[in-house]
Amino acid sequence: RRAREKIPAIVEYVSGVDYNTYFDTLVTPSAKQEAEFSTYSLQCLAAARSELTAFLALMPPEELQAAQSQANAFRGRR
């Protein structure tokens, strides 16, 4: 249950990495705004990583190993 509670925050932070989701970028942003947007994206990425790490810590080790095996098999197909 605690793991499921983390999912919305992870999704929200990952969405924030694309700053176009949260900032009006119809007009070309200034260099200062670009820097602010990039900082925001990096903060979202760090927060997503933190939440994802906490999420994974709640998973049983055997499930993490199974998921890692599947991910490794997928990487090998490319």
All heavy atoms as a GROMACS GRO file, in nm:
protein
  613
    1ARG      N    1   0.082  -0.120   0.000
    1ARG     CA    2   0.000   0.000   0.000
    1ARG      C    3   0.087   0.126   0.000
    1ARG      O    4   0.059   0.219  -0.074
    1ARG     CB    5  -0.092  -0.004   0.121
    1ARG     CG    6  -0.175   0.119   0.129
    1ARG     CD    7  -0.255   0.128   0.254
    1ARG     NE    8  -0.290   0.265   0.270
    1ARG     CZ    9  -0.401   0.307   0.319
    1ARG    NH1   10  -0.488   0.222   0.362
    1ARG    NH2   11  -0.425   0.433   0.330
    2ARG      N   12   0.190   0.130   0.083
    2ARG     CA   13   0.276   0.248   0.088
    2ARG      C   14   0.343   0.272  -0.047
    2ARG      O   15   0.363   0.387  -0.087
    2ARG     CB   16   0.380   0.234   0.198
    2ARG     CG   17   0.319   0.252   0.335
    2ARG     CD   18   0.415   0.238   0.450
    2ARG     NE   19   0.549   0.284   0.423
    2ARG     CZ   20   0.656   0.237   0.485
    2ARG    NH1   21   0.644   0.144   0.578
    2ARG    NH2   22   0.776   0.283   0.457
    3ALA      N   23   0.377   0.164  -0.116
    3ALA     CA   24   0.439   0.178  -0.248
    3ALA      C   25   0.342   0.243  -0.345
    3ALA      O   26   0.379   0.334  -0.420
    3ALA     CB   27   0.485   0.043  -0.299
    4ARG      N   28   0.216   0.200  -0.343
    4ARG     CA   29   0.115   0.257  -0.433
    4ARG      C   30   0.094   0.405  -0.407
    4ARG      O   31   0.065   0.481  -0.499
    4ARG     CB   32  -0.017   0.184  -0.417
    4ARG     CG   33  -0.018   0.048  -0.478
    4ARG     CD   34  -0.153  -0.017  -0.457
    4ARG     NE   35  -0.145  -0.156  -0.490
    4ARG     CZ   36  -0.216  -0.214  -0.585
    4ARG    NH1   37  -0.303  -0.143  -0.652
    4ARG    NH2   38  -0.203  -0.341  -0.609
    5GLU      N   39   0.110   0.446  -0.284
    5GLU     CA   40   0.091   0.588  -0.250
    5GLU      C   41   0.200   0.675  -0.311
    5GLU      O   42   0.180   0.795  -0.330
    5GLU     CB   43   0.088   0.605  -0.098
    5GLU     CG   44  -0.035   0.544  -0.034
    5GLU     CD   45  -0.030   0.542   0.118
    5GLU    OE1   46   0.073   0.581   0.176
    5GLU    OE2   47  -0.130   0.501   0.178
    6LYS      N   48   0.313   0.618  -0.343
    6LYS     CA   49   0.424   0.694  -0.400
    6LYS      C   50   0.409   0.715  -0.551
    6LYS      O   51   0.468   0.806  -0.607
    6LYS     CB   52   0.556   0.624  -0.371
    6LYS     CG   53   0.587   0.621  -0.222
    6LYS     CD   54   0.732   0.608  -0.198
    6LYS     CE   55   0.766   0.638  -0.055
    6LYS     NZ   56   0.753   0.777  -0.018
    7ILE      N   57   0.330   0.632  -0.615
    7ILE     CA   58   0.320   0.636  -0.761
    7ILE      C   59   0.274   0.772  -0.814
    7ILE      O   60   0.336   0.826  -0.907
    7ILE     CB   61   0.233   0.520  -0.813
    7ILE    CG1   62   0.305   0.388  -0.786
    7ILE    CG2   63   0.202   0.536  -0.961
    7ILE    CD1   64   0.222   0.264  -0.811
    8PRO      N   65   0.168   0.833  -0.760
    8PRO     CA   66   0.127   0.964  -0.815
    8PRO      C   67   0.237   1.070  -0.806
    8PRO      O   68   0.254   1.150  -0.899
    8PRO     CB   69   0.007   1.004  -0.730
    8PRO     CG   70  -0.047   0.875  -0.678
    8PRO     CD   71   0.074   0.786  -0.658
    9ALA      N   72   0.312   1.070  -0.698
    9ALA     CA   73   0.421   1.168  -0.684
    9ALA      C   74   0.530   1.143  -0.788
    9ALA      O   75   0.581   1.238  -0.849
    9ALA     CB   76   0.479   1.163  -0.543
   10ILE      N   77   0.562   1.017  -0.810
   10ILE     CA   78   0.664   0.984  -0.910
   10ILE      C   79   0.620   1.031  -1.047
   10ILE      O   80   0.696   1.096  -1.120
   10ILE     CB   81   0.693   0.832  -0.910
   10ILE    CG1   82   0.758   0.790  -0.778
   10ILE    CG2   83   0.781   0.793  -1.028
   10ILE    CD1   84   0.764   0.639  -0.756
   11VAL      N   85   0.495   1.002  -1.083
   11VAL     CA   86   0.443   1.044  -1.213
   11VAL      C   87   0.444   1.196  -1.226
   11VAL      O   88   0.483   1.251  -1.330
   11VAL     CB   89   0.301   0.986  -1.235
   11VAL    CG1   90   0.235   1.047  -1.358
   11VAL    CG2   91   0.306   0.835  -1.246
   12GLU      N   92   0.404   1.264  -1.120
   12GLU     CA   93   0.401   1.411  -1.123
   12GLU      C   94   0.541   1.469  -1.142
   12GLU      O   95   0.561   1.559  -1.223
   12GLU     CB   96   0.339   1.464  -0.993
   12GLU     CG   97   0.324   1.612  -0.988
   12GLU     CD   98   0.216   1.666  -1.080
   12GLU    OE1   99   0.127   1.588  -1.120
   12GLU    OE2  100   0.221   1.786  -1.113
   13TYR      N  101   0.638   1.417  -1.069
   13TYR     CA  102   0.775   1.467  -1.083
   13TYR      C  103   0.832   1.437  -1.220
   13TYR      O  104   0.900   1.522  -1.279
   13TYR     CB  105   0.866   1.409  -0.974
   13TYR     CG  106   0.841   1.466  -0.837
   13TYR    CD1  107   0.826   1.382  -0.727
   13TYR    CD2  108   0.832   1.603  -0.815
   13TYR    CE1  109   0.803   1.433  -0.600
   13TYR    CE2  110   0.809   1.655  -0.689
   13TYR     CZ  111   0.795   1.570  -0.581
   13TYR     OH  112   0.773   1.622  -0.456
   14VAL      N  113   0.806   1.319  -1.272
   14VAL     CA  114   0.856   1.285  -1.405
   14VAL      C  115   0.793   1.376  -1.510
   14VAL      O  116   0.860   1.422  -1.603
   14VAL     CB  117   0.833   1.135  -1.437
   14VAL    CG1  118   0.861   1.105  -1.583
   14VAL    CG2  119   0.920   1.048  -1.348
   15SER      N  120   0.665   1.407  -1.494
   15SER     CA  121   0.598   1.501  -1.586
   15SER      C  122   0.664   1.638  -1.579
   15SER      O  123   0.674   1.708  -1.680
   15SER     CB  124   0.451   1.514  -1.550
   15SER     OG  125   0.384   1.394  -1.570
   16GLY      N  126   0.708   1.676  -1.461
   16GLY     CA  127   0.770   1.807  -1.443
   16GLY      C  128   0.904   1.822  -1.511
   16GLY      O  129   0.951   1.934  -1.532
   17VAL      N  130   0.966   1.712  -1.547
   17VAL     CA  131   1.095   1.720  -1.617
   17VAL      C  132   1.077   1.794  -1.750
   17VAL      O  133   1.163   1.869  -1.793
   17VAL     CB  134   1.155   1.580  -1.639
   17VAL    CG1  135   1.278   1.585  -1.727
   17VAL    CG2  136   1.189   1.517  -1.503
   18ASP      N  137   0.961   1.775  -1.813
   18ASP     CA  138   0.927   1.851  -1.934
   18ASP      C  139   0.864   1.983  -1.889
   18ASP      O  140   0.746   1.989  -1.861
   18ASP     CB  141   0.831   1.772  -2.022
   18ASP     CG  142   0.787   1.850  -2.145
   18ASP    OD1  143   0.844   1.957  -2.174
   18ASP    OD2  144   0.692   1.804  -2.211
   19TYR      N  145   0.944   2.086  -1.882
   19TYR     CA  146   0.894   2.212  -1.826
   19TYR      C  147   0.782   2.274  -1.909
   19TYR      O  148   0.709   2.358  -1.861
   19TYR     CB  149   1.007   2.313  -1.803
   19TYR     CG  150   1.086   2.353  -1.926
   19TYR    CD1  151   1.033   2.439  -2.020
   19TYR    CD2  152   1.215   2.306  -1.945
   19TYR    CE1  153   1.105   2.478  -2.130
   19TYR    CE2  154   1.288   2.344  -2.055
   19TYR     CZ  155   1.234   2.430  -2.148
   19TYR     OH  156   1.306   2.467  -2.257
   20ASN      N  157   0.765   2.230  -2.031
   20ASN     CA  158   0.653   2.281  -2.113
   20ASN      C  159   0.518   2.245  -2.050
   20ASN      O  160   0.418   2.308  -2.080
   20ASN     CB  161   0.660   2.224  -2.254
   20ASN     CG  162   0.778   2.280  -2.330
   20ASN    OD1  163   0.794   2.400  -2.343
   20ASN    ND2  164   0.863   2.192  -2.379
   21THR      N  165   0.519   2.143  -1.965
   21THR     CA  166   0.396   2.102  -1.897
   21THR      C  167   0.350   2.209  -1.797
   21THR      O  168   0.230   2.225  -1.775
   21THR     CB  169   0.421   1.969  -1.822
   21THR    OG1  170   0.468   1.873  -1.915
   21THR    CG2  171   0.296   1.918  -1.755
   22TYR      N  172   0.443   2.282  -1.739
   22TYR     CA  173   0.410   2.374  -1.630
   22TYR      C  174   0.430   2.521  -1.662
   22TYR      O  175   0.381   2.607  -1.590
   22TYR     CB  176   0.491   2.338  -1.506
   22TYR     CG  177   0.448   2.205  -1.450
   22TYR    CD1  178   0.514   2.088  -1.484
   22TYR    CD2  179   0.336   2.196  -1.369
   22TYR    CE1  180   0.472   1.965  -1.435
   22TYR    CE2  181   0.293   2.074  -1.320
   22TYR     CZ  182   0.361   1.960  -1.354
   22TYR     OH  183   0.318   1.839  -1.307
   23PHE      N  184   0.504   2.550  -1.768
   23PHE     CA  185   0.533   2.690  -1.799
   23PHE      C  186   0.481   2.723  -1.939
   23PHE      O  187   0.482   2.639  -2.028
   23PHE     CB  188   0.683   2.716  -1.793
   23PHE     CG  189   0.742   2.698  -1.657
   23PHE    CD1  190   0.811   2.582  -1.624
   23PHE    CD2  191   0.726   2.795  -1.559
   23PHE    CE1  192   0.864   2.565  -1.498
   23PHE    CE2  193   0.779   2.779  -1.432
   23PHE     CZ  194   0.848   2.663  -1.402
   24ASP      N  195   0.439   2.847  -1.954
   24ASP     CA  196   0.393   2.894  -2.084
   24ASP      C  197   0.514   2.917  -2.173
   24ASP      O  198   0.592   3.010  -2.150
   24ASP     CB  199   0.313   3.024  -2.067
   24ASP     CG  200   0.263   3.078  -2.199
   24ASP    OD1  201   0.263   3.003  -2.299
   24ASP    OD2  202   0.221   3.196  -2.202
   25THR      N  203   0.529   2.831  -2.271
   25THR     CA  204   0.645   2.844  -2.360
   25THR      C  205   0.602   2.869  -2.504
   25THR      O  206   0.675   2.839  -2.597
   25THR     CB  207   0.734   2.717  -2.352
   25THR    OG1  208   0.654   2.603  -2.383
   25THR    CG2  209   0.798   2.702  -2.216
   26LEU      N  210   0.480   2.923  -2.522
   26LEU     CA  211   0.436   2.957  -2.657
   26LEU      C  212   0.524   3.067  -2.716
   26LEU      O  213   0.550   3.070  -2.835
   26LEU     CB  214   0.289   3.000  -2.656
   26LEU     CG  215   0.189   2.890  -2.620
   26LEU    CD1  216   0.048   2.948  -2.614
   26LEU    CD2  217   0.196   2.776  -2.720
   27VAL      N  218   0.568   3.157  -2.629
   27VAL     CA  219   0.661   3.262  -2.669
   27VAL      C  220   0.801   3.210  -2.633
   27VAL      O  221   0.820   3.149  -2.528
   27VAL     CB  222   0.632   3.394  -2.593
   27VAL    CG1  223   0.733   3.500  -2.628
   27VAL    CG2  224   0.490   3.440  -2.620
   28THR      N  225   0.896   3.235  -2.720
   28THR     CA  226   1.032   3.188  -2.694
   28THR      C  227   1.083   3.247  -2.562
   28THR      O  228   1.084   3.369  -2.544
   28THR     CB  229   1.126   3.229  -2.808
   28THR    OG1  230   1.074   3.178  -2.930
   28THR    CG2  231   1.266   3.176  -2.785
   29PRO      N  232   1.122   3.159  -2.467
   29PRO     CA  233   1.169   3.209  -2.338
   29PRO      C  234   1.304   3.278  -2.348
   29PRO      O  235   1.385   3.247  -2.436
   29PRO     CB  236   1.180   3.083  -2.252
   29PRO     CG  237   1.150   2.968  -2.338
   29PRO     CD  238   1.117   3.015  -2.474
   30SER      N  239   1.326   3.371  -2.257
   30SER     CA  240   1.455   3.440  -2.250
   30SER      C  241   1.560   3.342  -2.195
   30SER      O  242   1.526   3.234  -2.145
   30SER     CB  243   1.445   3.561  -2.159
   30SER     OG  244   1.424   3.519  -2.024
   31ALA      N  245   1.684   3.381  -2.203
   31ALA     CA  246   1.792   3.297  -2.150
   31ALA      C  247   1.773   3.275  -1.999
   31ALA      O  248   1.795   3.164  -1.949
   31ALA     CB  249   1.927   3.360  -2.178
   32LYS      N  250   1.730   3.378  -1.928
   32LYS     CA  251   1.706   3.366  -1.784
   32LYS      C  252   1.593   3.267  -1.757
   32LYS      O  253   1.603   3.182  -1.668
   32LYS     CB  254   1.673   3.502  -1.724
   32LYS     CG  255   1.649   3.496  -1.575
   32LYS     CD  256   1.614   3.633  -1.519
   32LYS     CE  257   1.584   3.620  -1.370
   32LYS     NZ  258   1.532   3.743  -1.314
   33GLN      N  259   1.486   3.276  -1.835
   33GLN     CA  260   1.374   3.183  -1.818
   33GLN      C  261   1.417   3.040  -1.851
   33GLN      O  262   1.380   2.946  -1.782
   33GLN     CB  263   1.257   3.224  -1.907
   33GLN     CG  264   1.185   3.347  -1.860
   33GLN     CD  265   1.083   3.394  -1.960
   33GLN    OE1  266   1.108   3.396  -2.080
   33GLN    NE2  267   0.966   3.433  -1.910
   34GLU      N  268   1.495   3.023  -1.957
   34GLU     CA  269   1.547   2.891  -1.993
   34GLU      C  270   1.625   2.831  -1.877
   34GLU      O  271   1.611   2.713  -1.846
   34GLU     CB  272   1.636   2.898  -2.117
   34GLU     CG  273   1.562   2.909  -2.247
   34GLU     CD  274   1.503   2.777  -2.294
   34GLU    OE1  275   1.543   2.670  -2.245
   34GLU    OE2  276   1.415   2.782  -2.380
   35ALA      N  277   1.707   2.914  -1.812
   35ALA     CA  278   1.785   2.867  -1.698
   35ALA      C  279   1.692   2.827  -1.583
   35ALA      O  280   1.713   2.724  -1.518
   35ALA     CB  281   1.883   2.974  -1.653
   36GLU      N  282   1.589   2.907  -1.558
   36GLU     CA  283   1.492   2.875  -1.453
   36GLU      C  284   1.417   2.746  -1.486
   36GLU      O  285   1.396   2.662  -1.399
   36GLU     CB  286   1.392   2.990  -1.435
   36GLU     CG  287   1.453   3.114  -1.374
   36GLU     CD  288   1.359   3.234  -1.377
   36GLU    OE1  289   1.249   3.225  -1.434
   36GLU    OE2  290   1.399   3.338  -1.323
   37PHE      N  291   1.378   2.730  -1.612
   37PHE     CA  292   1.307   2.609  -1.654
   37PHE      C  293   1.396   2.486  -1.638
   37PHE      O  294   1.352   2.381  -1.593
   37PHE     CB  295   1.261   2.620  -1.799
   37PHE     CG  296   1.162   2.730  -1.826
   37PHE    CD1  297   1.136   2.769  -1.956
   37PHE    CD2  298   1.093   2.795  -1.724
   37PHE    CE1  299   1.043   2.869  -1.984
   37PHE    CE2  300   1.001   2.896  -1.750
   37PHE     CZ  301   0.977   2.933  -1.881
   38SER      N  302   1.521   2.502  -1.675
   38SER     CA  303   1.616   2.389  -1.662
   38SER      C  304   1.637   2.352  -1.516
   38SER      O  305   1.642   2.234  -1.481
   38SER     CB  306   1.750   2.425  -1.727
   38SER     OG  307   1.732   2.439  -1.866
   39THR      N  308   1.648   2.453  -1.430
   39THR     CA  309   1.662   2.428  -1.286
   39THR      C  310   1.539   2.354  -1.234
   39THR      O  311   1.552   2.256  -1.159
   39THR     CB  312   1.681   2.560  -1.210
   39THR    OG1  313   1.803   2.620  -1.256
   39THR    CG2  314   1.690   2.538  -1.061
   40TYR      N  315   1.422   2.397  -1.277
   40TYR     CA  316   1.298   2.331  -1.236
   40TYR      C  317   1.298   2.185  -1.281
   40TYR      O  318   1.266   2.095  -1.204
   40TYR     CB  319   1.178   2.406  -1.295
   40TYR     CG  320   1.046   2.342  -1.266
   40TYR    CD1  321   0.983   2.360  -1.144
   40TYR    CD2  322   0.984   2.260  -1.361
   40TYR    CE1  323   0.861   2.299  -1.117
   40TYR    CE2  324   0.862   2.200  -1.334
   40TYR     CZ  325   0.801   2.220  -1.213
   40TYR     OH  326   0.682   2.159  -1.185
   41SER      N  327   1.336   2.162  -1.405
   41SER     CA  328   1.339   2.025  -1.457
   41SER      C  329   1.436   1.938  -1.377
   41SER      O  330   1.406   1.823  -1.345
   41SER     CB  331   1.379   2.024  -1.605
   41SER     OG  332   1.279   2.083  -1.683
   42LEU      N  333   1.552   1.992  -1.345
   42LEU     CA  334   1.651   1.915  -1.268
   42LEU      C  335   1.600   1.887  -1.126
   42LEU      O  336   1.624   1.778  -1.072
   42LEU     CB  337   1.784   1.990  -1.263
   42LEU     CG  338   1.859   1.995  -1.397
   42LEU    CD1  339   1.980   2.088  -1.386
   42LEU    CD2  340   1.901   1.856  -1.440
   43GLN      N  341   1.529   1.983  -1.067
   43GLN     CA  342   1.471   1.959  -0.935
   43GLN      C  343   1.365   1.850  -0.940
   43GLN      O  344   1.357   1.765  -0.851
   43GLN     CB  345   1.411   2.089  -0.879
   43GLN     CG  346   1.515   2.190  -0.840
   43GLN     CD  347   1.455   2.326  -0.807
   43GLN    OE1  348   1.343   2.357  -0.845
   43GLN    NE2  349   1.534   2.409  -0.738
   44CYS      N  350   1.285   1.851  -1.046
   44CYS     CA  351   1.183   1.745  -1.063
   44CYS      C  352   1.250   1.610  -1.081
   44CYS      O  353   1.204   1.509  -1.025
   44CYS     CB  354   1.094   1.776  -1.184
   44CYS     SG  355   0.977   1.909  -1.154
   45LEU      N  356   1.355   1.606  -1.157
   45LEU     CA  357   1.427   1.481  -1.179
   45LEU      C  358   1.484   1.427  -1.049
   45LEU      O  359   1.473   1.307  -1.019
   45LEU     CB  360   1.538   1.503  -1.282
   45LEU     CG  361   1.610   1.381  -1.333
   45LEU    CD1  362   1.514   1.284  -1.400
   45LEU    CD2  363   1.719   1.423  -1.430
   46ALA      N  364   1.542   1.514  -0.968
   46ALA     CA  365   1.598   1.473  -0.838
   46ALA      C  366   1.487   1.422  -0.746
   46ALA      O  367   1.504   1.320  -0.677
   46ALA     CB  368   1.674   1.588  -0.773
   47ALA      N  369   1.375   1.491  -0.745
   47ALA     CA  370   1.262   1.449  -0.660
   47ALA      C  371   1.206   1.316  -0.708
   47ALA      O  372   1.174   1.228  -0.625
   47ALA     CB  373   1.153   1.556  -0.660
   48ALA      N  374   1.196   1.297  -0.839
   48ALA     CA  375   1.147   1.170  -0.893
   48ALA      C  376   1.241   1.056  -0.855
   48ALA      O  377   1.197   0.948  -0.816
   48ALA     CB  378   1.134   1.178  -1.045
   49ARG      N  379   1.371   1.082  -0.864
   49ARG     CA  380   1.469   0.980  -0.827
   49ARG      C  381   1.455   0.942  -0.680
   49ARG      O  382   1.458   0.825  -0.643
   49ARG     CB  383   1.610   1.029  -0.856
   49ARG     CG  384   1.715   0.929  -0.822
   49ARG     CD  385   1.852   0.978  -0.852
   49ARG     NE  386   1.948   0.873  -0.821
   49ARG     CZ  387   2.074   0.878  -0.848
   49ARG    NH1  388   2.123   0.983  -0.910
   49ARG    NH2  389   2.153   0.780  -0.815
   50SER      N  390   1.437   1.041  -0.595
   50SER     CA  391   1.422   1.018  -0.452
   50SER      C  392   1.297   0.934  -0.424
   50SER      O  393   1.301   0.837  -0.347
   50SER     CB  394   1.415   1.151  -0.378
   50SER     OG  395   1.390   1.131  -0.242
   51GLU      N  396   1.185   0.971  -0.486
   51GLU     CA  397   1.061   0.897  -0.466
   51GLU      C  398   1.071   0.755  -0.522
   51GLU      O  399   1.021   0.660  -0.462
   51GLU     CB  400   0.943   0.970  -0.531
   51GLU     CG  401   0.901   1.096  -0.460
   51GLU     CD  402   0.836   1.069  -0.325
   51GLU    OE1  403   0.769   0.966  -0.307
   51GLU    OE2  404   0.853   1.152  -0.236
   52LEU      N  405   1.136   0.742  -0.636
   52LEU     CA  406   1.151   0.610  -0.697
   52LEU      C  407   1.241   0.520  -0.612
   52LEU      O  408   1.212   0.401  -0.593
   52LEU     CB  409   1.207   0.622  -0.838
   52LEU     CG  410   1.209   0.496  -0.922
   52LEU    CD1  411   1.072   0.431  -0.930
   52LEU    CD2  412   1.260   0.526  -1.062
   53THR      N  413   1.345   0.577  -0.555
   53THR     CA  414   1.432   0.502  -0.465
   53THR      C  415   1.354   0.454  -0.343
   53THR      O  416   1.366   0.338  -0.302
   53THR     CB  417   1.553   0.588  -0.422
   53THR    OG1  418   1.627   0.622  -0.539
   53THR    CG2  419   1.642   0.515  -0.325
   54ALA      N  420   1.271   0.541  -0.287
   54ALA     CA  421   1.188   0.504  -0.173
   54ALA      C  422   1.087   0.396  -0.212
   54ALA      O  423   1.061   0.302  -0.136
   54ALA     CB  424   1.116   0.627  -0.117
   55PHE      N  425   1.030   0.409  -0.332
   55PHE     CA  426   0.936   0.309  -0.383
   55PHE      C  427   1.004   0.173  -0.395
   55PHE      O  428   0.951   0.071  -0.349
   55PHE     CB  429   0.884   0.355  -0.520
   55PHE     CG  430   0.799   0.254  -0.592
   55PHE    CD1  431   0.664   0.243  -0.563
   55PHE    CD2  432   0.854   0.173  -0.690
   55PHE    CE1  433   0.585   0.151  -0.630
   55PHE    CE2  434   0.776   0.081  -0.757
   55PHE     CZ  435   0.641   0.070  -0.727
   56LEU      N  436   1.121   0.170  -0.455
   56LEU     CA  437   1.193   0.044  -0.473
   56LEU      C  438   1.234  -0.018  -0.341
   56LEU      O  439   1.238  -0.142  -0.328
   56LEU     CB  440   1.315   0.064  -0.564
   56LEU     CG  441   1.283   0.099  -0.709
   56LEU    CD1  442   1.410   0.133  -0.785
   56LEU    CD2  443   1.205  -0.012  -0.777
   57ALA      N  444   1.261   0.064  -0.242
   57ALA     CA  445   1.297   0.012  -0.109
   57ALA      C  446   1.182  -0.063  -0.044
   57ALA      O  447   1.204  -0.146   0.044
   57ALA     CB  448   1.343   0.126  -0.019
   58LEU      N  449   1.061  -0.034  -0.087
   58LEU     CA  450   0.943  -0.101  -0.032
   58LEU      C  451   0.912  -0.234  -0.102
   58LEU      O  452   0.827  -0.310  -0.056
   58LEU     CB  453   0.821  -0.010  -0.042
   58LEU     CG  454   0.829   0.120   0.038
   58LEU    CD1  455   0.715   0.213   0.000
   58LEU    CD2  456   0.828   0.091   0.187
   59MET      N  457   0.980  -0.261  -0.211
   59MET     CA  458   0.954  -0.383  -0.289
   59MET      C  459   1.031  -0.502  -0.231
   59MET      O  460   1.144  -0.486  -0.185
   59MET     CB  461   0.998  -0.364  -0.434
   59MET     CG  462   0.922  -0.260  -0.511
   59MET     SD  463   0.752  -0.308  -0.540
   59MET     CE  464   0.666  -0.195  -0.433
   60PRO      N  465   0.971  -0.619  -0.236
   60PRO     CA  466   1.043  -0.740  -0.192
   60PRO      C  467   1.164  -0.765  -0.283
   60PRO      O  468   1.155  -0.747  -0.405
   60PRO     CB  469   0.939  -0.852  -0.208
   60PRO     CG  470   0.807  -0.783  -0.212
   60PRO     CD  471   0.832  -0.648  -0.271
   61PRO      N  472   1.276  -0.805  -0.225
   61PRO     CA  473   1.400  -0.823  -0.304
   61PRO      C  474   1.383  -0.919  -0.423
   61PRO      O  475   1.438  -0.893  -0.530
   61PRO     CB  476   1.499  -0.880  -0.202
   61PRO     CG  477   1.448  -0.838  -0.070
   61PRO     CD  478   1.299  -0.829  -0.083
   62GLU      N  479   1.305  -1.026  -0.405
   62GLU     CA  480   1.290  -1.121  -0.516
   62GLU      C  481   1.215  -1.057  -0.634
   62GLU      O  482   1.243  -1.087  -0.750
   62GLU     CB  483   1.223  -1.252  -0.472
   62GLU     CG  484   1.084  -1.237  -0.414
   62GLU     CD  485   1.078  -1.201  -0.266
   62GLU    OE1  486   1.185  -1.189  -0.201
   62GLU    OE2  487   0.966  -1.182  -0.216
   63GLU      N  488   1.122  -0.967  -0.605
   63GLU     CA  489   1.051  -0.898  -0.713
   63GLU      C  490   1.143  -0.800  -0.785
   63GLU      O  491   1.136  -0.784  -0.907
   63GLU     CB  492   0.927  -0.827  -0.659
   63GLU     CG  493   0.817  -0.923  -0.620
   63GLU     CD  494   0.688  -0.852  -0.582
   63GLU    OE1  495   0.661  -0.744  -0.638
   63GLU    OE2  496   0.616  -0.908  -0.499
   64LEU      N  497   1.230  -0.734  -0.709
   64LEU     CA  498   1.327  -0.644  -0.772
   64LEU      C  499   1.422  -0.721  -0.862
   64LEU      O  500   1.454  -0.677  -0.972
   64LEU     CB  501   1.407  -0.568  -0.665
   64LEU     CG  502   1.333  -0.456  -0.594
   64LEU    CD1  503   1.421  -0.395  -0.486
   64LEU    CD2  504   1.290  -0.350  -0.692
   65GLN      N  505   1.467  -0.838  -0.817
   65GLN     CA  506   1.556  -0.920  -0.898
   65GLN      C  507   1.486  -0.965  -1.026
   65GLN      O  508   1.546  -0.964  -1.134
   65GLN     CB  509   1.607  -1.040  -0.819
   65GLN     CG  510   1.708  -1.003  -0.714
   65GLN     CD  511   1.751  -1.123  -0.631
   65GLN    OE1  512   1.678  -1.220  -0.617
   65GLN    NE2  513   1.872  -1.115  -0.577
   66ALA      N  514   1.362  -1.005  -1.015
   66ALA     CA  515   1.286  -1.048  -1.134
   66ALA      C  516   1.271  -0.932  -1.232
   66ALA      O  517   1.287  -0.950  -1.353
   66ALA     CB  518   1.150  -1.102  -1.092
   67ALA      N  519   1.240  -0.815  -1.181
   67ALA     CA  520   1.225  -0.697  -1.268
   67ALA      C  521   1.358  -0.662  -1.334
   67ALA      O  522   1.362  -0.628  -1.453
   67ALA     CB  523   1.173  -0.579  -1.187
   68GLN      N  524   1.468  -0.673  -1.260
   68GLN     CA  525   1.600  -0.644  -1.316
   68GLN      C  526   1.634  -0.744  -1.426
   68GLN      O  527   1.686  -0.706  -1.530
   68GLN     CB  528   1.708  -0.648  -1.206
   68GLN     CG  529   1.845  -0.606  -1.254
   68GLN     CD  530   1.850  -0.461  -1.297
   68GLN    OE1  531   1.804  -0.373  -1.226
   68GLN    NE2  532   1.905  -0.434  -1.412
   69SER      N  533   1.600  -0.868  -1.406
   69SER     CA  534   1.625  -0.971  -1.508
   69SER      C  535   1.548  -0.939  -1.635
   69SER      O  536   1.600  -0.953  -1.746
   69SER     CB  537   1.586  -1.109  -1.457
   69SER     OG  538   1.669  -1.148  -1.352
   70GLN      N  539   1.422  -0.898  -1.620
   70GLN     CA  540   1.342  -0.863  -1.737
   70GLN      C  541   1.398  -0.741  -1.808
   70GLN      O  542   1.403  -0.737  -1.931
   70GLN     CB  543   1.197  -0.837  -1.696
   70GLN     CG  544   1.123  -0.962  -1.656
   70GLN     CD  545   0.982  -0.934  -1.610
   70GLN    OE1  546   0.946  -0.820  -1.577
   70GLN    NE2  547   0.901  -1.037  -1.605
   71ALA      N  548   1.442  -0.642  -1.732
   71ALA     CA  549   1.499  -0.522  -1.792
   71ALA      C  550   1.628  -0.556  -1.867
   71ALA      O  551   1.653  -0.507  -1.977
   71ALA     CB  552   1.525  -0.416  -1.686
   72ASN      N  553   1.710  -0.641  -1.807
   72ASN     CA  554   1.836  -0.681  -1.871
   72ASN      C  555   1.808  -0.758  -2.000
   72ASN      O  556   1.878  -0.741  -2.100
   72ASN     CB  557   1.921  -0.764  -1.777
   72ASN     CG  558   1.980  -0.681  -1.666
   72ASN    OD1  559   1.992  -0.559  -1.676
   72ASN    ND2  560   2.017  -0.744  -1.556
   73ALA      N  561   1.707  -0.846  -1.999
   73ALA     CA  562   1.672  -0.921  -2.120
   73ALA      C  563   1.624  -0.826  -2.229
   73ALA      O  564   1.658  -0.842  -2.347
   73ALA     CB  565   1.564  -1.023  -2.087
   74PHE      N  566   1.549  -0.725  -2.193
   74PHE     CA  567   1.500  -0.627  -2.289
   74PHE      C  568   1.616  -0.549  -2.350
   74PHE      O  569   1.622  -0.526  -2.469
   74PHE     CB  570   1.400  -0.532  -2.222
   74PHE     CG  571   1.349  -0.427  -2.316
   74PHE    CD1  572   1.252  -0.457  -2.411
   74PHE    CD2  573   1.396  -0.297  -2.308
   74PHE    CE1  574   1.205  -0.361  -2.497
   74PHE    CE2  575   1.349  -0.199  -2.394
   74PHE     CZ  576   1.254  -0.231  -2.489
   75ARG      N  577   1.711  -0.509  -2.266
   75ARG     CA  578   1.828  -0.436  -2.315
   75ARG      C  579   1.908  -0.519  -2.413
   75ARG      O  580   1.965  -0.467  -2.507
   75ARG     CB  581   1.918  -0.394  -2.199
   75ARG     CG  582   1.876  -0.267  -2.136
   75ARG     CD  583   1.980  -0.218  -2.037
   75ARG     NE  584   1.905  -0.178  -1.919
   75ARG     CZ  585   1.933  -0.211  -1.796
   75ARG    NH1  586   2.036  -0.286  -1.768
   75ARG    NH2  587   1.858  -0.170  -1.697
   76GLY      N  588   1.915  -0.648  -2.387
   76GLY     CA  589   1.991  -0.736  -2.475
   76GLY      C  590   1.930  -0.752  -2.613
   76GLY      O  591   1.999  -0.787  -2.708
   77ARG      N  592   1.801  -0.722  -2.627
   77ARG     CA  593   1.733  -0.736  -2.757
   77ARG      C  594   1.759  -0.619  -2.850
   77ARG      O  595   1.735  -0.628  -2.968
   77ARG     CB  596   1.582  -0.747  -2.736
   77ARG     CG  597   1.541  -0.878  -2.680
   77ARG     CD  598   1.389  -0.887  -2.687
   77ARG     NE  599   1.340  -0.937  -2.560
   77ARG     CZ  600   1.222  -0.918  -2.513
   77ARG    NH1  601   1.136  -0.845  -2.579
   77ARG    NH2  602   1.185  -0.968  -2.398
   78ARG      N  603   1.805  -0.509  -2.797
   78ARG     CA  604   1.822  -0.391  -2.882
   78ARG      C  605   1.944  -0.400  -2.964
   78ARG      O  606   2.028  -0.446  -2.990
   78ARG     CB  607   1.833  -0.264  -2.798
   78ARG     CG  608   1.702  -0.231  -2.733
   78ARG     CD  609   1.695  -0.090  -2.691
   78ARG     NE  610   1.730  -0.076  -2.550
   78ARG     CZ  611   1.769   0.037  -2.496
   78ARG    NH1  612   1.784   0.143  -2.568
   78ARG    NH2  613   1.796   0.047  -2.369
   0.00000   0.00000   0.00000
